[in-house]
Amino acid sequence: MSETNTATVGVIVVAAGSGSRLGAELPKAFVSLGGQSILQRSLESVLGMSEPAQIVIVVPDEQLALAQDEVRHVAGAAIEYASVVAGGKTRQSSVAAGLAALWPDVGVVLVHDAARPFTPAALFDAVVAKVRASGQGVIPGLPIADTLKRMDNDVALETVDRSVLSAIQTPQGFPRVELTAAYAAATQDYTDDAAVFAAAGHTVRVIHGDALAFKITTPWDLRRAQALIPTSGFRSGIGIDIHAYDESVPLWLGGLHWPDEPGLAGHSDGDALSHAICDALLSAAGLGDLGSRFGTDDPRFVDAHGEVFLRATIELVAGAGFGIQNVAVQVIGNRPRLAARRGELEKHLSDVVGAPVSVAATTSDGLGFTGSGEGVAAIATALLSS
């Protein structure tokens, strides 16, 4: 530790696994992912945290020298905050080795799997904030989308209530003193640090995770990760959204309120224009679509305005390494008439997106559901740079 460096947060990056299921010659953390190792990409997320943090990387003993070289390459001037230690035969013993290397001032500890290289830095910050506010363990998790069955061999016995379940990710955060004591008292191996913490009688809270924090375990996961690596040049995407009119709600379109117009039905505010832009941006970045990112089962987005989705989408696109060059949208419908507010609409959307947004409108000459006045459709295209 340098005399000039201090930190109250420590991040233990566990990279000691063999990665046998990945089928690679090197341990998983050192497998190349778009010109950098999985470990280096994970460290970039940690180094993006809003406050300085001590970083302890735990690797197999025979990979110490390689890991030190990779850490020096990615950390740059922040190298004084990072160190590499040898792990043990189990994940639990590896985390214990990382705990032993923490500086005295560290009060909050995050434990992170190096195999989750796209975890946003904002998720690290959110875990730290919740640990400090609660004094308890904090883990990120996502709702379960699939139907779950309890099995007896190959027989499905019953459906498990997925509403009480969560798919847990890392980083997992804890008060240091309690976590260290929990590890010292552990009498068996657990699958994650939250289980060690809970076994010692402590409470663990779950906050909303991030789909980008997926874990690379199989060759399929690695291929999925490679698809997220931006290539040089430009990428374009298209998005389409459709909503029916609903006279009982106000109309929000393009992030603006349109008085005396019928609203649009939907889980959120039905802002077809904003939603189409989101889909176009996600499409161009290879990040899925609006439904997979912000599903109707997510309570955070009930009645949410289109601007909420836009800002969340922009954060995802930026986190994947892309810059937004421009967006163009065509709105199809009889109402509202956009011409009088087109300048206001384009300025508002351009300010939100951080790039030029052009909006055009047309009718469908009485054809189809838009022509008969049943609803509105919007088609957007987006251009990204990497």
C-alpha positions, -999 to 999 in steps of 0.1 A, spaced: 0 0 0 13 34 -10 15 61 18 -6 83 -5 -33 57 -12 -61 46 10 -96 31 4 -125 21 25 -138 -3 -1 -121 -35 -11 -130 -57 -41 -118 -93 -42 -118 -106 -78 -119 -143 -78 -101 -158 -108 -87 -190 -94 -110 -214 -112 -98 -239 -138 -127 -232 -162 -129 -269 -172 -164 -265 -186 -151 -238 -210 -128 -264 -226 -99 -239 -229 -62 -247 -223 -57 -217 -200 -77 -210 -168 -110 -192 -177 -99 -158 -165 -70 -157 -190 -90 -167 -220 -90 -140 -247 -122 -120 -252 -119 -95 -281 -82 -89 -276 -83 -87 -238 -85 -115 -213 -117 -121 -194 -98 -110 -162 -88 -77 -178 -123 -69 -189 -136 -76 -154 -110 -53 -139 -120 -25 -162 -155 -26 -146 -140 -25 -111 -117 4 -121 -148 23 -133 -162 26 -98 -170 61 -86 -146 59 -56 -111 44 -52 -111 8 -41 -84 -17 -32 -85 -46 -57 -72 -80 -47 -71 -105 -76 -70 -141 -66 -55 -165 -92 -40 -200 -93 -5 -201 -79 10 -210 -112 -6 -180 -129 7 -153 -105 32 -139 -129 8 -138 -158 -19 -122 -137 5 -95 -125 14 -86 -160 -22 -84 -171 -31 -63 -141 -3 -38 -147 -14 -35 -183 -51 -27 -175 -47 -7 -142 -23 19 -155 -18 46 -128 -42 28 -105 -18 -1 -102 -9 9 -66 -45 -1 -56 -42 -36 -71 -24 -67 -59 -24 -104 -69 -25 -133 -45 -26 -170 -49 -59 -188 -43 -67 -221 -27 -82 -254 -38 -118 -241 -33 -135 -209 -40 -140 -204 -3 -103 -207 5 -95 -183 -24 -118 -156 -10 -102 -162 24 -68 -155 9 -82 -123 -6 -97 -112 27 -63 -116 44 -47 -92 19 -71 -63 25 -58 -29 39 -67 -19 74 -90 10 64 -113 -12 42 -147 -15 58 -168 -28 30 -158 -58 10 -171 -68 -24 -165 -103 -38 -167 -106 -76 -163 -134 -101 -139 -126 -128 -160 -147 -151 -186 -118 -152 -166 -94 -174 -194 -71 -185 -208 -63 -150 -214 -25 -151 -194 -3 -127 -227 12 -115 -237 -22 -100 -205 -22 -79 -214 13 -67 -250 2 -59 -239 -27 -38 -214 -6 -18 -241 21 -11 -266 -6 1 -241 -22 24 -232 11 39 -269 21 44 -280 -13 58 -249 -27 75 -259 -61 61 -249 -83 32 -261 -72 -2 -263 -93 -34 -276 -85 -69 -302 -107 -84 -326 -109 -114 -361 -123 -115 -365 -158 -129 -381 -157 -163 -385 -195 -169 -411 -218 -154 -394 -240 -127 -403 -276 -119 -393 -297 -90 -381 -330 -104 -378 -367 -94 -353 -381 -120 -370 -371 -153 -405 -367 -138 -418 -331 -132 -436 -332 -99 -448 -297 -94 -442 -261 -105 -421 -240 -81 -432 -204 -74 -406 -184 -92 -418 -151 -76 -399 -159 -44 -367 -169 -63 -339 -148 -77 -309 -156 -100 -280 -143 -80 -250 -125 -95 -218 -108 -83 -204 -85 -69 -216 -95 -34 -210 -70 -7 -206 -72 31 -193 -54 61 -157 -65 64 -156 -74 101 -187 -97 99 -176 -113 66 -141 -121 80 -157 -136 111 -181 -157 91 -153 -171 70 -133 -180 101 -164 -198 116 -174 -217 84 -174 -255 88 -184 -264 53 -180 -252 17 -208 -230 3 -215 -220 -33 -213 -183 -27 -202 -157 -1 -238 -148 8 -243 -183 20 -212 -181 42 -224 -148 56 -260 -161 62 -247 -193 79 -231 -170 105 -265 -156 113 -264 -124 93 -290 -109 70 -285 -107 32 -305 -83 11 -311 -86 -26 -310 -56 -50 -318 -56 -87 -289 -69 -108 -280 -64 -144 -284 -87 -174 -249 -78 -185 -235 -94 -153 -239 -129 -168 -213 -155 -160 -191 -171 -187 -191 -208 -180 -196 -227 -213 -184 -222 -248 -219 -208 -256 -215 -182 -229 -181 -172 -244 -196 -168 -279 -224 -147 -264 -197 -125 -247 -178 -121 -280 -209 -108 -297 -210 -80 -272 -175 -68 -280 -178 -37 -302 -159 -37 -335 -144 -6 -351 -166 14 -374 -204 18 -374 -234 -3 -365 -270 3 -374 -302 -10 -358 -340 -8 -363 -368 -7 -338 -406 -9 -342 -432 -3 -315 -470 -3 -317 -496 8 -291 -534 10 -292 -552 42 -281 -567 43 -246 -590 73 -239 -587 68 -202 -550 77 -199 -530 108 -210 -509 107 -241 -471 107 -238 -452 105 -270 -415 112 -275 -412 121 -238 -437 149 -242 -472 153 -228 -499 159 -255 -530 174 -239 -565 167 -252 -553 136 -271 -561 99 -264 -534 81 -246 -517 49 -255 -523 16 -237 -494 -3 -223 -475 -16 -192 -457 17 -190 -470 50 -206 -472 34 -241 -448 59 -256 -443 41 -289 -419 67 -302 -395 64 -273 -398 26 -272 -390 23 -309 -358 44 -303 -348 21 -275 -353 -10 -297 -332 6 -324 -304 14 -301 -304 -20 -285 -305 -37 -319 -275 -17 -332 -255 -26 -300 -265 -63 -301 -281 -60 -267 -314 -77 -273 -346 -57 -273 -369 -37 -250 -389 -67 -239 -359 -88 -228 -342 -58 -211 -373 -42 -194 -399 -69 -193 -435 -64 -182 -428 -85 -151 -404 -59 -138 -422 -37 -113 -397 -8 -117 -413 0 -151 -450 0 -143 -464 33 -157 -428 45 -163 -424 73 -189 -406 66 -221 -377 88 -210 -370 63 -182 -365 35 -208 -344 58 -230 -320 67 -202 -316 31 -191 -310 20 -228 -284 48 -233 -266 36 -202 -265 0 -216 -253 11 -250 -225 33 -235 -215 4 -212 -211 -18 -242 -186 7 -257 -207 24 -283 -214 61 -291 -247 72 -305 -243 91 -338 -279 98 -348 -315 84 -346 -343 88 -371 -380 80 -363 -411 77 -385 -444 79 -366 -475 64 -384 -509 73 -372 -538 98 -375 -532 114 -341 -516 134 -327 -505 159 -354 -468 163 -349 -460 192 -372 -466 220 -347 -444 204 -321 -418 187 -342 -390 211 -333 -397 208 -296 -399 170 -299 -366 167 -318 -348 190 -294 -361 171 -263 -352 137 -277 -318 149 -289 -310 163 -254 -320 129 -238 -302 107 -264 -271 130 -266 -272 129 -304 -293 143 -332 -328 128 -334 -350 135 -364 -388 128 -363 -411 124 -393 -448 115 -394 -472 101 -419 -506 84 -421 -515 52 -438 -542 65 -460 -570 48 -441 -554 14 -443 -548 -9 -414 -551 -3 -377 -533 31 -379 -555 42 -407 -587 33 -389 -576 52 -358 -570 23 -335 -534 32 -325 -499 45 -333 -469 28 -348 -433 41 -348 -402 29 -367 -368 40 -356 -333 35 -370 -301 42 -350 -264 46 -360 -237 38 -334 -200 41 -335 -174 21 -317 
